[in-house]
Amino acid sequence: MRRGSFKTRILIGLAIAAFFIIKRCGQQETNPYTERVQAISITTEQEIAIGLQSAPQMAQQHGGLHPNNQYQAFVDQVGNKLVNSSIAKESPYKYEFHLLADRKTINAFALPGGQIFITYALFSQLENEDQLAGVLGHEIGHVLGRHSAERIADSEFWQGMATAGSVG
């Protein structure tokens, strides 16, 4: 390989890295709910759209929605009570709570924008409304914290840095 070609590739790699570093600095914003400075690369509207688009697939991966409407109503009641009595009510997110049919996986999770899931395996282990509120409140915290949006920005940054490294 010629020496000039190697220098050019290094310079291109450095330019790509500089671009992603500058872009990252421009993505810094203060979360109004947590007061944490975060790198965010998508809007709240995009978060909501991603969550709504992904929700059916996530439900399918966990055996679909649980068929017991009373259990689902209880999850909705507790979740909505938390939203309506907290700062979450002031957020732009559209909170929806989903009880999944999965009887084996003990889990709860939130998608970007307010789609919150709890598996029946976890739900069935809870002894009272307070425990359910603790689980759902934790997931609401992930939405307010914009943790998914932050992970998306992190992923974009590191993919860009990997591209920069592969050029050099």
Phi and psi in degrees as a GROMACS rama.xvg file:
@    title "Ramachandran Plot"
@    xaxis  label "Phi"
@    yaxis  label "Psi"
@TYPE xy
-75.9031  148.341  ARG-2
-61.9329  -42.0072  ARG-3
-60.3748  -39.6552  GLY-4
-64.1025  -40.2256  SER-5
-64.3192  -44.4767  PHE-6
-61.7602  -41.3916  LYS-7
-62.5061  -43.5893  THR-8
-64.3578  -40.8027  ARG-9
-62.2085  -44.8273  ILE-10
-63.2681  -40.7419  LEU-11
-63.9319  -44.4434  ILE-12
-60.0506  -43.5055  GLY-13
-64.9138  -38.4199  LEU-14
-64.4174  -42.3269  ALA-15
-63.4706  -45.5896  ILE-16
-60.4152  -44.6133  ALA-17
-61.2708  -41.026  ALA-18
-57.4874  -48.165  PHE-19
-70.1639  -30.6761  PHE-20
-68.8343  -44.551  ILE-21
-65.0422  -41.8951  ILE-22
-59.3968  -43.5877  LYS-23
-60.7179  -42.4617  ARG-24
-62.4819  -35.9506  CYS-25
-72.9126  -14.5564  GLY-26
-90.309  -1.59825  GLN-27
-71.1008  129.126  GLN-28
-147.618  156.818  GLU-29
-94.3169  123.968  THR-30
-69.5723  123.349  ASN-31
-69.1455  -15.6331  PRO-32
-97.1484  -30.3061  TYR-33
-111.425  -13.6784  THR-34
61.77  20.6337  GLU-35
-91.7734  137.492  ARG-36
-82.0401  126.874  VAL-37
-135.375  154.608  GLN-38
-92.2189  116.608  ALA-39
-128.885  129.72  ILE-40
-111.431  0.240325  SER-41
-129.16  157.388  ILE-42
-82.735  165.771  THR-43
-63.153  -33.4593  THR-44
-63.4825  -39.2879  GLU-45
-67.9073  -38.4358  GLN-46
-58.4501  -48.5642  GLU-47
-59.8516  -45.1183  ILE-48
-62.5576  -42.2577  ALA-49
-61.7357  -45.6724  ILE-50
-62.1528  -45.9397  GLY-51
-63.7677  -39.1089  LEU-52
-69.1398  -36.2663  GLN-53
-84.7873  -20.7251  SER-54
-56.2156  -48.2442  ALA-55
-59.7789  -40.8142  PRO-56
-65.5932  -40.5215  GLN-57
-64.2192  -41.6845  MET-58
-61.9196  -44.0857  ALA-59
-60.7863  -39.596  GLN-60
-65.1355  -18.7212  GLN-61
-113.809  30.6241  HIS-62
81.5889  12.531  GLY-63
85.0402  -172.298  GLY-64
-82.0474  148.827  LEU-65
-67.8824  137.964  HIS-66
-76.3915  -13.1076  PRO-67
-80.7511  106.716  ASN-68
-66.1101  -29.5164  ASN-69
-67.5647  -41.6939  GLN-70
-63.8026  -43.8902  TYR-71
-62.6622  -41.9025  GLN-72
-61.6326  -38.3995  ALA-73
-64.7289  -44.605  PHE-74
-61.0243  -44.4636  VAL-75
-61.2165  -44.256  ASP-76
-60.3698  -49.168  GLN-77
-67.0017  -44.6473  VAL-78
-62.2691  -46.4732  GLY-79
-67.7013  -33.505  ASN-80
-62.1082  -42.1957  LYS-81
-63.1426  -46.7282  LEU-82
-61.3978  -48.5507  VAL-83
-71.1741  -15.5363  ASN-84
-111.645  20.3316  SER-85
-141.431  177.764  SER-86
-63.1561  -18.4981  ILE-87
-57.9608  -29.3781  ALA-88
-62.7985  -30.2353  LYS-89
-83.4835  -8.27414  GLU-90
-81.4797  161.972  SER-91
-81.101  -0.296883  PRO-92
-75.6167  148.343  TYR-93
-103.296  91.3894  LYS-94
-73.7677  128.879  TYR-95
-134.678  137.475  GLU-96
-112.902  133.722  PHE-97
-127.632  124.642  HIS-98
-94.1841  117.681  LEU-99
-90.3745  149.69  LEU-100
-74.1238  -13.4526  ALA-101
-53.7942  114.866  ASP-102
-96.2607  -2.48175  ARG-103
-109.558  -35.0335  LYS-104
-93.3383  114.881  THR-105
-85.4229  105.588  ILE-106
-163.166  157.469  ASN-107
-144.091  148.902  ALA-108
-159.398  162.064  PHE-109
-123.477  139.61  ALA-110
-94.1826  164.496  LEU-111
-56.8983  143.842  PRO-112
85.5371  0.449156  GLY-113
114.687  5.17096  GLY-114
-82.1121  115.084  GLN-115
-119.483  134.9  ILE-116
-125.7  144.952  PHE-117
-137.964  133.594  ILE-118
-79.31  153.834  THR-119
-62.8598  -32.1823  TYR-120
-57.8514  -41.4156  ALA-121
-76.4321  -47.3875  LEU-122
-52.5435  -42.3041  PHE-123
-70.2453  -17.2049  SER-124
-88.1529  -14.1783  GLN-125
-77.4611  140.47  LEU-126
-95.5985  -18.9919  GLU-127
-160.602  176.355  ASN-128
-62.029  -36.4179  GLU-129
-62.2926  -40.3592  ASP-130
-66.279  -41.2176  GLN-131
-62.4179  -42.1323  LEU-132
-61.2108  -37.7096  ALA-133
-63.0274  -43.553  GLY-134
-66.1836  -49.9838  VAL-135
-66.649  -37.3379  LEU-136
-62.2523  -38.7849  GLY-137
-60.6289  -43.9721  HIS-138
-68.9611  -38.042  GLU-139
-60.1209  -38.129  ILE-140
-60.5483  -37.3295  GLY-141
-63.1812  -40.2267  HIS-142
-65.9929  -50.6245  VAL-143
-61.3674  -34.8242  LEU-144
-74.1436  -7.94538  GLY-145
54.631  38.6789  ARG-146
-63.315  -38.0191  HIS-147
-66.4485  -43.2819  SER-148
-63.6927  -36.6363  ALA-149
-65.894  -41.5382  GLU-150
-64.6979  -36.3498  ARG-151
-62.8895  -45.8703  ILE-152
-63.5129  -41.2807  ALA-153
-60.4924  -44.5973  ASP-154
-62.0366  -44.719  SER-155
-61.0809  -42.0591  GLU-156
-61.9732  -50.2723  PHE-157
-69.9584  -31.0064  TRP-158
-64.4731  -40.418  GLN-159
-64.3555  -41.3734  GLY-160
-66.9997  -36.439  MET-161
-65.3405  -39.1075  ALA-162
-62.4265  -43.8639  THR-163
-60.0239  -42.5499  ALA-164
-67.8608  -30.855  GLY-165
-78.1229  -19.4807  SER-166
-75.4244  -40.0187  VAL-167
